Amino acid sequence: MLPDLPTSNCWNYSMVVFRWLSRGLMMILLWSTQFDLVIAQTATVSGYLEDLMSRERILGASVYIPALQIGTTTNQYGFYSLTTDLGSHVLLVSHIGYESAWHRIELSGDTTLTITLAPRVVRMRDVEVIAERENDLDDVQMSRHEITIEEIETLPVILGEIDIQKTLQLLPSVQSGVEGSSGLYVRGGRADQNLVLLDGLPLYNPNHLFGFFSVFNSAAMKRVELIKGGFPARYGGRLSSVVSYTMKEGNLKHFAGEGSIGLISSRIMLEGPIAKERASFLVAGRRTYIDQLVRPFQRKLTRYGAAFYDLNLKANYILSDQNRIYLNAYAGRDKFSYEKRSAPPGLGSDDRLNYDLGWSNRLASLRWNRLIGDRLFANALIGIIQYRFSSNTNSIDDSDNSVIRYEGAWHSEIIDWTAKIDFEYVPNPRHYVRFGAEGILHRFSPGTTQRNLEEAGKPPVNLLQTPSGVITSQEIALYVEDVMQLHHAIRVSTGLRYSGYSAQQTQFRSIEPRLGVNVRVTGTSAIKASYARSMQYIHLLTGGGTAFPTDLWIPSMARITPQSGYQIAVGFLKSFRDGRYQFSVESYLKYMRGHIEYKTGGDRYRSAFLDWPDLLEIGKGTSRGVEIFLQKKRGYLTGWAGYTWARTTRQFESLNEGLPFPDGYDRRHDISVVMQYQLSNTRQISCVWVYGSGYPVWVPVGRYISGFHNLLDTGPVNSARAPAYHRLDISVNFKKPKSWGERTFSVGLYNAYNRKNPMFVYPEEDPAGEYLISYRQLSFLQLIPAISWQWRFE
């Protein structure tokens, strides 16, 4: 039981919890190491797993001793550690996309061994197997998906723009919100409840172009992982999911690169050694040219444009066999502009209106990997994250020989300084222990407004409004977790996370237990279960479902409590036909508290200028669902099919008379089918079909007269449903080997049968009756062609 805890401040509490966790960690380590004391003499083989061609570290690979039926996997940085008896052993090392390798080792003591794997070269007409996945039957982590970048790059896309997050939307219980958006709404959660990490640092707005594209350049990415439940204790700060992106490290042996040209954007990536075998770099960039494409079609008096870019940079240096440092940076920006004039320049009065909208993400980090002995791996990171939104309005009115000038600017910003350290300890094959700490200093500027007005003959007016000012807060976390092999058929993952938060003399703290269980029922099936409690100390005030950048990030304070939630899940996993097929079914139940919404009649725009806590309502939510997932992993035809039944509700005291109502993204049925067929060594066809029952909409149900006013009867919240959504996407890829590498030409169709899916539903007066209301839908993304040309060189 926890001892009596001081309440004077968050730091004192943290120190007590730290001592308590330290004692627990020591007990775990003593218990796990006793395995070594009761058996014969042992030794540890450890090291890194690398790509033979580039020396890129390989993540999630299997290192296995078949004779003893023990093994391990490489961690996020390619490190492995395996303890076994002294003597001669044969290691089997394997990973998707690589040729498996056998290594004979003679263990007379602790040994360091770096293992290289050669990339697999597959010719479809000679070899049926095109891919292998690690055996998920032994993995205690449930509700987890990992999709290779190669798979993502072959699927149909909008306008030829490869988007990793749109592929994640094809998985069970992952919704996109508005059609075409890259947003993620996971198991009834909101967009702000996803912990989106780029090399360990969170991104606050992972979207470009009002949410229609994500910020992740696939050419620079090595791995993407989605966890929907049963979160490990090392992750915290969000309620609904973890989306972890890992960038490539840079080729240590030779220069390489790739790029593509699409209908609306182009991207490029270059990598190579700085000092051969010791240091390398990677740089990747992407830019859209929508602003240039629309320019010839604009009117003389009205002009508009939209553009985005992003830039990734990574460098690393191998200090020694035990030490390696990484430098990582990302910068991305979006800009939308609108200009309207009353007359061409030089012809009569010139009334002008200019409106600019922009938002940006920036982050940078320095990371240090340290191998301490043969069983302990450490990773330390310091970093900075910035998200900023700004809008500017300028107008000139020179009618009636009187010039009036107006300038208005609004911006919001959040800056985080973060530091964390993680340890991974592998005492023996039965235990995998992780522990660490994290600290974040948040700096919020929720809304600053500046207005300037100049009129001839009158004094200028200058107004600066900062209703909330600058708010700083501190967040800390400590965690410990252990994956234990209790029996040859039972694996258990236990974890505990402590989190503390302080802002404006207000403190919050929480203990967050995590538990996962895997029971092997047979050699080809397993039952899994998990429980996770989570806390989230920051909120997103949203104005719509498109991740529109006027959204405000705000901290928890005295009048705004943190978000909290817990999730229980249970599932069954079955592998059959020699691993070619994998079937799973999962059921989950999630409770959430601390949701914020604008009060009934609240003005979202006013929140940028007024004291926004007064405009908010705090409520709770519930989500439950069943997911069915069938995947074919090998053969000419690969892909998956997923089905989700789900129900998500929200409840607020001042909304819907205090009764629960369907969430705006509550979709009862959701189906996705993804297929990839290898026609030959150089041709591949892919198709995606999705179906979803209609989202709830809150629309008036009629009109009524009150006094002299004609009012709308809004009815219950989200009581109506939009029409069902479905579409078919098709793409064909043509690859051609070249002496310098490979080029790929892709053509495709988005919404191939031109389904008019609703993007928005809005009311209008029904001509059949004075007080009746009818509804119309706005459909935007209909039949859209896609063409792209890609190339790679090595």
C-alpha positions in Angstrom: 0.0 0.0 0.0 1.2 3.5 -0.7 2.4 5.4 2.4 0.7 8.7 3.5 1.6 11.2 0.9 2.4 14.9 1.3 0.1 17.3 -0.4 2.2 20.4 -0.2 3.4 20.2 -3.8 3.7 17.9 -6.8 7.5 17.6 -6.4 7.4 16.2 -2.8 4.7 13.7 -3.9 6.9 12.7 -6.9 9.8 12.0 -4.7 7.8 9.7 -2.4 6.4 7.9 -5.4 9.8 7.6 -6.9 11.2 5.9 -3.8 8.2 3.6 -3.8 8.6 2.7 -7.4 12.4 2.2 -6.8 11.7 -0.4 -4.1 9.2 -2.2 -6.4 11.8 -2.2 -9.2 14.5 -3.6 -6.9 12.1 -6.4 -5.9 11.4 -7.2 -9.6 15.1 -7.2 -10.5 16.0 -9.4 -7.5 13.1 -11.8 -8.4 14.1 -12.0 -12.1 17.8 -12.5 -11.4 17.3 -15.4 -9.1 16.6 -17.5 -12.2 20.4 -17.1 -13.0 21.4 -18.3 -9.5 19.5 -21.6 -9.5 20.6 -22.9 -12.9 24.0 -23.8 -14.3 26.5 -21.2 -15.3 25.1 -18.8 -17.9 26.3 -16.2 -20.3 24.7 -13.4 -22.3 25.0 -12.8 -26.1 24.0 -9.2 -27.0 24.5 -6.6 -29.6 22.8 -5.0 -32.6 21.0 -6.3 -35.7 21.9 -4.3 -38.9 21.0 -4.2 -42.5 23.9 -5.7 -44.6 23.6 -3.0 -47.3 23.2 0.2 -45.3 24.0 -0.8 -41.6 20.5 0.6 -40.7 19.5 -0.9 -37.3 16.6 -3.5 -37.7 13.7 -3.1 -35.3 11.5 -5.9 -34.0 13.6 -8.8 -35.4 13.6 -12.3 -33.9 16.7 -13.8 -32.3 15.9 -17.4 -31.4 17.6 -20.6 -30.2 15.4 -23.4 -31.7 17.0 -26.2 -29.7 16.1 -24.5 -26.4 13.0 -22.7 -27.6 14.0 -19.4 -26.1 14.5 -16.1 -27.9 14.1 -12.4 -27.9 13.4 -9.5 -30.2 15.4 -6.4 -31.0 14.1 -3.2 -29.5 13.3 0.1 -31.1 17.1 0.8 -31.6 18.0 -2.7 -32.9 19.5 -4.0 -29.6 19.0 -7.5 -28.4 20.2 -9.5 -25.3 19.8 -13.2 -24.8 21.0 -15.1 -21.7 21.5 -18.9 -21.9 23.7 -21.7 -20.8 27.4 -21.8 -21.6 28.4 -23.9 -24.6 27.6 -24.2 -28.3 24.3 -22.8 -29.6 22.8 -22.0 -33.0 20.9 -18.7 -33.4 18.1 -18.2 -35.9 17.7 -14.5 -36.8 14.8 -13.4 -39.0 12.7 -10.4 -39.9 10.2 -9.4 -42.6 11.9 -8.4 -45.8 15.2 -10.1 -45.0 16.8 -13.4 -45.6 16.9 -15.5 -42.4 20.3 -16.2 -41.0 21.8 -19.0 -38.9 24.7 -18.2 -36.6 26.7 -20.7 -34.5 28.2 -19.3 -31.3 30.4 -20.7 -28.6 29.5 -19.1 -25.2 32.3 -19.3 -22.7 31.4 -15.9 -21.2 29.4 -12.8 -22.1 29.7 -12.1 -25.8 28.9 -9.0 -28.0 27.8 -9.9 -31.5 26.6 -7.6 -34.2 24.5 -9.5 -36.7 23.7 -8.4 -40.3 20.8 -9.5 -42.4 20.7 -9.3 -46.2 17.5 -7.8 -47.8 15.4 -10.4 -49.5 15.2 -10.4 -53.2 11.9 -12.0 -54.3 10.9 -13.1 -57.8 7.2 -13.9 -57.7 7.2 -16.5 -60.4 9.8 -18.6 -58.5 9.0 -17.9 -54.9 5.5 -17.8 -53.5 6.2 -16.2 -50.2 6.4 -12.4 -50.4 6.3 -11.5 -46.7 6.6 -12.8 -43.2 5.3 -11.4 -40.0 6.7 -12.0 -36.6 4.6 -14.5 -34.6 1.9 -12.4 -32.8 0.8 -15.4 -30.9 3.7 -15.0 -28.4 3.3 -11.2 -28.1 1.6 -10.2 -24.9 0.8 -6.8 -26.4 -2.7 -6.7 -27.9 -4.6 -4.1 -30.0 -1.4 -3.4 -31.9 -0.8 -3.0 -35.6 2.4 -2.5 -37.6 2.3 -1.8 -41.3 5.4 -1.7 -43.4 6.2 1.4 -45.5 6.4 -0.9 -48.6 2.7 -1.9 -48.1 1.6 1.7 -47.6 3.3 2.8 -50.8 1.4 0.3 -53.0 -2.1 1.2 -51.8 -4.4 3.7 -53.7 -4.1 7.3 -52.7 -5.7 10.7 -53.3 -4.1 12.6 -56.1 -1.0 10.4 -56.0 0.0 11.6 -52.5 1.1 8.7 -50.3 -0.3 9.1 -46.8 0.6 6.8 -43.9 -2.3 7.9 -41.6 -4.9 7.2 -44.3 -3.7 3.6 -44.3 -4.1 3.4 -40.5 -7.7 4.5 -41.0 -8.3 1.1 -42.8 -7.8 -0.7 -39.5 -10.6 -1.7 -37.2 -11.9 1.0 -34.8 -10.0 3.8 -36.5 -12.2 6.5 -38.0 -11.2 9.5 -40.2 -13.9 12.0 -39.3 -14.7 14.1 -42.4 -14.1 12.3 -45.7 -10.6 12.7 -47.0 -9.2 13.8 -43.7 -6.0 12.2 -42.2 -7.4 12.5 -38.7 -7.5 9.5 -36.4 -10.5 8.8 -34.1 -9.6 5.6 -32.3 -12.1 3.5 -30.3 -14.4 6.4 -29.6 -11.6 8.9 -28.8 -11.0 12.4 -30.0 -8.2 13.6 -32.3 -6.4 15.2 -29.4 -6.3 11.9 -27.5 -3.8 10.3 -29.8 -0.1 10.3 -28.7 1.5 10.8 -32.1 5.3 10.4 -31.8 8.0 11.2 -34.3 11.2 9.6 -33.1 9.9 9.9 -29.5 8.7 13.5 -29.6 4.9 14.3 -29.8 3.3 16.3 -32.6 0.3 18.5 -31.8 -1.1 18.8 -35.3 0.0 15.9 -37.6 -2.0 17.3 -40.6 -1.5 19.4 -43.7 -4.0 21.2 -45.8 -6.8 21.4 -43.2 -6.4 17.8 -42.4 -6.5 16.2 -45.9 -2.9 15.1 -45.7 -0.6 14.1 -42.9 2.8 15.5 -42.1 4.7 12.3 -42.5 6.9 11.9 -45.5 6.9 8.1 -46.2 10.3 8.3 -47.9 11.9 9.2 -44.5 10.0 6.7 -42.4 11.2 3.2 -41.4 8.4 2.0 -39.2 4.9 3.0 -38.0 3.2 1.3 -35.0 -0.4 1.8 -33.8 -1.5 0.7 -30.3 -5.2 1.0 -29.5 -5.4 -0.4 -26.0 -3.4 -2.2 -23.3 -0.8 0.6 -23.4 2.6 -0.2 -22.0 3.5 1.9 -18.9 6.2 3.8 -20.9 3.5 5.6 -22.8 1.2 8.2 -21.2 -0.4 11.6 -21.6 -3.1 10.6 -24.0 -6.2 8.4 -23.6 -7.0 6.7 -26.9 -4.0 5.5 -28.9 -0.2 5.6 -29.5 1.0 6.2 -33.0 4.8 5.9 -33.1 6.7 6.9 -36.2 10.4 5.9 -36.5 12.6 7.6 -39.1 15.3 6.0 -41.0 18.8 6.5 -39.6 20.8 7.2 -42.8 22.9 4.9 -44.9 26.4 4.4 -43.3 27.9 2.8 -46.4 26.9 4.7 -49.5 24.7 7.4 -50.9 21.1 6.5 -51.7 17.8 8.3 -52.3 14.3 8.3 -53.6 11.6 10.7 -54.7 8.3 11.1 -56.4 6.3 13.5 -58.4 2.5 13.5 -58.0 -0.4 15.6 -59.2 -0.2 18.1 -56.3 3.1 17.6 -54.6 6.6 16.1 -54.9 9.0 14.6 -52.3 12.6 13.7 -52.1 14.9 11.9 -49.7 18.7 11.7 -49.7 20.9 9.7 -47.3 24.5 8.7 -47.0 27.7 8.5 -44.9 29.3 11.6 -43.3 32.2 9.4 -42.1 31.9 5.9 -43.6 30.8 3.3 -41.1 30.8 5.9 -38.3 28.3 8.7 -39.1 25.5 9.3 -41.5 22.7 11.7 -42.5 19.2 11.7 -43.9 17.4 14.7 -45.3 13.9 14.6 -46.8 11.6 17.3 -48.1 8.1 17.6 -49.6 6.2 20.5 -51.1 2.8 21.0 -52.7 2.2 23.1 -55.7 -1.5 23.7 -55.4 -0.9 27.4 -55.3 0.8 27.3 -58.6 -1.8 25.0 -60.2 -4.8 27.2 -59.4 -3.2 30.4 -60.4 -4.2 30.3 -64.1 -7.9 29.7 -63.2 -8.3 32.6 -60.8 -10.1 35.8 -61.5 -8.3 39.1 -61.7 -10.0 40.6 -58.7 -10.1 37.5 -56.5 -7.0 35.3 -55.8 -6.5 32.5 -53.4 -3.9 29.8 -52.8 -2.9 27.0 -50.4 0.5 25.4 -50.0 2.4 23.3 -47.5 5.9 22.0 -47.0 7.8 19.8 -44.6 11.4 19.0 -44.0 13.0 16.1 -42.1 16.7 16.0 -41.0 18.5 13.3 -39.1 22.1 12.6 -38.3 23.9 10.0 -36.2 27.4 9.3 -35.0 28.7 6.0 -33.6 31.0 7.1 -30.7 31.9 3.5 -29.8 30.4 0.0 -29.7 28.5 1.1 -26.6 27.5 4.7 -27.5 25.7 6.4 -30.3 24.1 9.8 -30.6 21.3 11.1 -32.9 20.3 14.5 -33.9 16.7 14.8 -35.3 14.7 17.8 -36.6 11.4 18.4 -38.3 9.8 21.6 -39.7 6.5 21.8 -41.5 4.3 24.7 -42.4 0.9 25.4 -44.1 -0.3 28.6 -45.6 -3.6 29.7 -47.0 -4.2 33.1 -48.6 -7.2 35.0 -50.0 -7.2 38.4 -51.7 -10.1 40.4 -53.1 -10.0 43.8 -54.8 -12.9 46.0 -55.9 -11.0 47.2 -59.1 -7.8 46.5 -60.9 -4.8 48.5 -59.7 -4.9 52.1 -61.0 -8.5 52.0 -62.0 -10.8 53.9 -59.6 -11.1 53.2 -55.9 -9.2 50.3 -54.6 -10.9 48.5 -51.8 -8.8 45.5 -50.8 -9.1 42.6 -48.4 -6.2 40.2 -47.7 -6.5 37.2 -45.4 -3.6 34.9 -44.5 -3.9 31.7 -42.4 -0.9 29.7 -41.4 0.2 27.0 -38.9 3.4 25.2 -38.3 5.1 22.3 -36.4 8.7 22.3 -35.4 10.7 19.9 -33.3 14.3 19.0 -32.6 15.9 16.4 -30.3 19.3 15.1 -29.3 19.3 11.4 -28.3 22.0 9.2 -26.7 22.0 5.4 -26.8 24.2 3.7 -24.2 24.8 0.0 -23.8 25.7 -0.6 -20.1 27.1 -4.1 -19.9 25.4 -6.9 -21.8 21.9 -6.7 -20.4 21.1 -3.1 -19.8 20.3 -0.6 -22.5 19.7 3.1 -21.9 18.3 5.9 -24.1 18.3 9.5 -23.1 16.6 12.3 -25.0 16.2 16.1 -24.7 14.0 18.0 -27.2 11.8 20.9 -28.0 8.4 21.0 -29.7 6.5 24.0 -31.1 3.1 24.3 -32.6 1.9 27.7 -33.8 -1.2 29.0 -35.5 -1.6 32.6 -36.9 -4.1 34.5 -39.0 -3.8 38.0 -40.4 -6.4 40.3 -41.9 -5.6 43.5 -43.8 -8.2 45.7 -45.5 -8.2 49.1 -47.2 -11.3 51.1 -47.9 -10.6 54.2 -50.0 -14.1 55.1 -51.1 -15.5 58.6 -50.7 -12.0 60.0 -50.7 -11.5 58.7 -47.2 -9.0 55.9 -46.6 -9.6 53.4 -43.8 -6.9 50.9 -43.0 -7.5 47.9 -40.8 -4.9 45.3 -39.6 -5.8 42.3 -37.4 -3.7 39.5 -36.2 -4.4 36.5 -34.0 -2.1 33.7 -33.0 -1.9 30.8 -30.5 1.2 28.8 -29.6 2.4 25.9 -27.5 6.0 25.2 -26.8 7.3 22.1 -24.9 10.7 21.5 -23.5 11.1 17.8 -22.7 13.7 15.4 -21.3 13.4 11.7 -20.7 15.4 8.6 -20.0 14.5 5.0 -20.6 16.2 1.8 -19.5 15.7 -1.7 -20.8 17.0 -4.6 -18.7 17.0 -8.2 -19.9 18.1 -10.4 -16.9 17.1 -13.7 -18.6 14.7 -14.9 -21.3 11.8 -15.0 -18.9 11.9 -11.2 -18.1 12.1 -8.0 -20.0 12.1 -5.0 -17.7 11.7 -1.4 -18.7 11.8 1.7 -16.4 12.3 5.4 -16.9 11.3 9.0 -16.2 10.1 11.9 -18.2 9.6 15.7 -17.6 7.9 18.3 -19.8 7.7 22.0 -19.4 4.7 23.4 -21.3 4.3 27.0 -22.4 0.8 27.8 -23.6 -0.3 31.0 -25.4 -4.0 30.1 -26.1 -4.9 33.3 -27.9 -3.4 36.7 -28.6 -5.2 39.4 -30.7 -3.8 42.6 -32.1 -5.9 45.1 -34.0 -4.9 48.4 -35.6 -7.3 50.9 -37.2 -6.3 54.0 -39.1 -8.8 56.5 -40.6 -8.1 59.9 -42.1 -8.7 62.8 -39.6 -9.0 60.5 -36.6 -6.4 59.2 -34.1 -5.3 55.6 -34.7 -6.7 52.8 -32.6 -4.4 50.0 -31.4 -5.8 47.1 -29.4 -3.9 44.2 -27.8 -5.9 41.4 -26.2 -4.4 38.5 -24.3 -7.3 37.2 -22.1 -5.3 34.2 -20.9 -1.8 35.5 -21.2 1.1 32.9 -21.2 0.4 29.8 -19.1 3.2 27.6 -18.0 2.8 24.1 -16.6 5.0 21.1 -15.6 4.4 17.5 -16.2 6.4 14.6 -14.9 6.1 10.8 -15.1 7.9 7.7 -13.7 7.2 4.2 -14.9 8.3 0.6 -14.6 7.1 -2.5 -16.5 8.0 -6.1 -16.8 7.1 -8.7 -19.4 7.3 -12.1 -17.7 7.1 -15.7 -18.9 5.3 -17.4 -16.0 4.7 -20.6 -17.9 5.5 -22.0 -21.3 1.9 -21.0 -22.3 1.4 -17.9 -20.2 3.0 -14.5 -20.5 2.1 -11.4 -18.4 3.0 -7.8 -18.8 2.7 -5.7 -15.6 3.3 -2.0 -15.5 2.8 1.0 -13.3 3.0 4.7 -14.2 3.0 7.7 -12.0 2.2 11.1 -13.5 2.1 14.5 -11.9 1.0 17.9 -13.3 1.2 21.5 -12.0 -0.2 24.7 -13.4 -1.1 28.0 -11.7 -0.9 26.7 -8.2 -3.1 23.8 -9.2 -1.7 20.2 -9.0 -2.9 16.9 -10.2 -1.4 13.5 -9.9 -2.3 9.9 -10.8 -1.3 6.3 -10.5 -1.9 4.5 -13.7 -1.7 0.6 -13.6 -1.3 -1.4 -16.8 -1.8 -5.1 -17.2 -1.6 -7.6 -20.2 -2.0 -11.3 -20.3 -1.4 -13.8 -23.1 -2.4 -17.4 -22.8 -1.4 -19.9 -25.6 -4.4 -22.2 -25.9 -2.9 -24.3 -28.7 0.2 -24.0 -30.9 -1.8 -21.8 -33.3 -4.1 -19.8 -31.0 -4.0 -17.5 -28.0 -6.3 -15.6 -25.8 -5.3 -12.1 -24.7 -6.6 -9.5 -22.2 -5.5 -6.1 -21.1 -6.3 -3.2 -18.7 -5.0 0.3 -18.9 -5.7 3.5 -17.0 -4.5 6.8 -18.5 -4.4 10.5 -17.7 -4.3 13.4 -20.1 -3.5 16.9 -18.8 -4.0 19.0 -21.9 -7.2 19.6 -24.0 -8.1 20.6 -27.5 -10.9 23.0 -28.0 -12.0 22.0 -31.5 -14.1 23.8 -34.0 -14.9 20.9 -36.3 -13.9 17.5 -37.5 -11.3 18.5 -40.0 -8.5 19.2 -37.5 -9.0 22.9 -38.6 -6.0 24.9 -37.2 -8.2 27.4 -35.2 -8.4 24.6 -32.6 -6.9 25.7 -29.3 -4.7 23.6 -27.1 -5.3 24.5 -23.4 -3.9 23.1 -20.1 -5.7 21.7 -17.2 -6.3 24.2 -14.5 -8.5 24.8 -11.4 -11.7 25.1 -13.5 -10.7 22.5 -16.2 -9.9 19.1 -14.8 -7.6 16.6 -16.6 -9.0 13.9 -18.9 -8.9 10.4 -17.4 -10.0 7.0 -18.7 -9.6 3.3 -18.5 -10.0 0.6 -21.0 -10.6 -3.1 -20.7 -10.1 -5.4 -23.7 -10.2 -9.1 -24.4 -9.4 -11.0 -27.6 -8.7 -14.2 -29.4 -6.0 -14.8 -32.0 -5.8 -17.7 -34.5 -3.1 -18.5 -37.1 -3.8 -21.1 -39.7 -2.7 -22.5 -43.1 0.9 -22.6 -41.9 0.8 -18.9 -40.9 -0.6 -17.7 -44.2 -3.8 -16.4 -42.5 -4.3 -14.8 -39.2 -7.7 -14.2 -37.6 -8.4 -12.1 -34.5 -11.5 -10.8 -32.6 -11.3 -8.2 -29.9 -13.9 -6.6 -27.6 -13.2 -3.4 -25.6 -14.9 -1.2 -23.1 -13.6 2.3 -22.5 -14.7 5.0 -20.0 -13.6 8.6 -20.3 -14.0 11.7 -18.1 -13.0 15.3 -18.4 -14.2 15.9 -22.0 -14.7 19.6 -22.8 -17.2 21.1 -25.1 -18.5 24.6 -25.7 -21.7 25.3 -23.8 -25.0 25.4 -25.8 -24.9 28.6 -27.9 -21.2 29.1 -27.2 -19.4 31.0 -29.9 -16.2 29.2 -30.9 -14.8 32.4 -32.4 -15.3 34.4 -29.2 -13.2 31.9 -27.3 -10.2 33.3 -29.0 -10.8 36.7 -27.4 -12.6 36.0 -24.1 -11.9 34.0 -21.0 -12.5 30.6 -22.6 -13.0 28.6 -19.4 -16.3 30.4 -18.9 -17.5 29.0 -22.3 -16.8 25.4 -21.5 -18.8 22.4 -20.3 -17.0 19.3 -18.8 -18.5 15.9 -19.4 -17.8 12.2 -19.8 -18.0 9.5 -22.5 -18.3 5.8 -23.0 -17.2 3.6 -25.9 -17.6 -0.1 -26.5 -17.1 -2.2 -29.6 -16.1 -5.5 -31.2 -13.4 -5.8 -33.9 -12.9 -8.7 -36.3 -9.7 -8.8 -38.4 -8.7 -11.3 -41.0 -5.3 -11.0 -42.7 -3.6 -13.0 -45.5 0.1 -12.6 -45.2 1.7 -14.7 -47.9 1.1 -15.5 -51.6 0.3 -13.7 -54.8 -2.7 -12.2 -53.1 -2.2 -10.4 -49.7 -4.3 -8.0 -47.7 -6.8 -7.9 -44.9 -10.5 -7.4 -44.1 -11.8 -5.7 -41.0 -15.2 -5.2 -39.4 -16.1 -3.0 -36.4 -19.3 -2.7 -34.4 -19.0 0.2 -32.0 -21.1 2.6 -29.9 -19.8 5.8 -28.5 -21.8 8.3 -26.3 -21.1 11.6 -24.6 -22.8 13.2 -21.6 -22.8 16.9 -20.5 -25.0 18.5 -17.9 -26.1 21.4 -20.1 -26.4 19.5 -23.4 -29.3 17.3 -24.4 -31.0 17.9 -21.0 -28.1 16.1 -19.4 -28.9 12.8 -21.2 -26.2 10.7 -23.1 -26.1 11.3 -26.8 -24.2 9.8 -29.7 -20.7 11.2 -30.3 -20.2 13.1 -33.5 -18.0 10.2 -34.8 -20.1 7.3 -33.5 -20.3 4.9 -36.4 -22.2 1.7 -35.7 -20.8 -0.5 -38.5 -17.5 -0.1 -40.3 -15.9 -2.4 -42.9 -12.6 -2.2 -44.8 -11.2 -4.6 -47.3 -7.6 -4.2 -48.6 -6.2 -6.4 -51.3 -2.8 -6.4 -53.1 -2.2 -8.8 -56.0 1.2 -9.4 -57.6 0.5 -9.7 -61.3 4.2 -10.2 -62.1 7.6 -9.2 -60.8 7.1 -5.7 -62.1 3.3 -5.2 -61.9 1.0 -5.0 -58.9 -2.7 -4.1 -58.5 -4.2 -2.9 -55.3 -7.8 -2.0 -54.3 -9.5 -0.7 -51.1 -13.2 -0.8 -50.4 -14.6 0.8 -47.3 -18.1 1.0 -45.9 -19.4 2.9 -42.9 -22.9 3.6 -41.5 -23.8 7.2 -41.3 -22.3 9.6 -38.7 -24.7 11.3 -36.3 -25.7 14.9 -37.2 -27.4 17.6 -35.1 -29.8 19.3 -37.3 -33.1 21.2 -36.7 -36.3 19.1 -36.8 -38.6 22.0 -37.5 -39.5 25.7 -36.9 -41.8 27.3 -34.4 -43.0 30.8 -33.6 -42.2 32.4 -30.2 -43.5 35.9 -29.9 -42.3 37.7 -33.0 -39.4 35.3 -33.6 -39.3 32.4 -36.0 -37.0 29.9 -34.2 -35.5 26.5 -35.0 -36.4 23.4 -33.1 -33.0 21.7 -32.7 -34.3 18.5 -31.2 -32.1 15.9 -29.3 -28.4 16.2 -29.9 -27.1 14.1 -32.8 -30.5 12.4 -33.2 -30.3 12.1 -37.0 -27.8 10.2 -39.2 -26.1 11.0 -42.4 -26.4 8.6 -45.3 -24.0 5.6 -45.3 -20.5 6.0 -46.7 -18.8 3.7 -49.1 -16.2 3.9 -51.9 -13.8 1.8 -54.0 -10.2 2.9 -54.7 -8.0 1.2 -57.3 -4.3 1.6 -58.2 -1.8 -0.2 -60.5 2.0 0.0 -60.0 4.5 -0.6 -62.8 8.1 -1.2 -61.6 11.1 -1.2 -63.8 14.6 -2.0 -62.6 17.3 0.4 -63.8 21.1 0.2 -63.7 21.0 3.0 -61.1 18.0 1.6 -59.1 14.3 1.4 -59.7 11.5 3.5 -61.0 7.8 3.0 -60.4 4.9 4.5 -62.3 1.5 4.4 -60.5 -2.0 5.2 -61.8 -5.2 4.9 -59.8 -8.7 6.1 -59.1 -10.1 7.4 -55.8 -13.9 6.6 -55.4 -13.8 4.6 -58.6 -17.6 4.3 -59.0 -18.2 8.0 -58.2 -20.2 7.6 -55.0 -21.5 11.0 -53.8 -20.6 10.6 -50.1 -21.7 13.3 -47.7 -19.0 15.6 -46.3 -21.5 17.8 -44.6 -25.3 17.8 -44.0 -27.1 21.1 -43.6 -30.8 22.1 -43.2 -32.9 24.2 -45.6 -36.5 25.3 -45.5 -38.8 22.8 -47.1 -41.0 24.4 -49.8 -43.8 21.9 -48.9 -44.5 23.5 -45.6 -43.8 26.8 -43.8 -42.4 25.2 -40.6 -40.8 22.1 -42.0 -37.1 21.5 -42.5 -35.4 19.4 -45.2 -31.7 18.4 -45.4 -29.1 18.6 -48.1 -25.7 17.1 -48.3 -22.4 18.5 -49.6 -20.3 16.0 -51.5 -16.8 17.0 -52.4 -14.5 14.0 -53.1 -16.0 12.1 -56.0 -14.1 10.4 -58.8 -10.5 11.6 -58.6 -7.6 10.2 -60.7 -4.1 9.7 -59.3 -0.8 9.6 -61.2 2.7 9.5 -59.7 6.2 8.7 -60.7 8.7 7.3 -58.1 12.3 6.5 -58.3 15.0 5.0 -56.0 18.8 4.8 -56.4 21.5 3.1 -54.4 
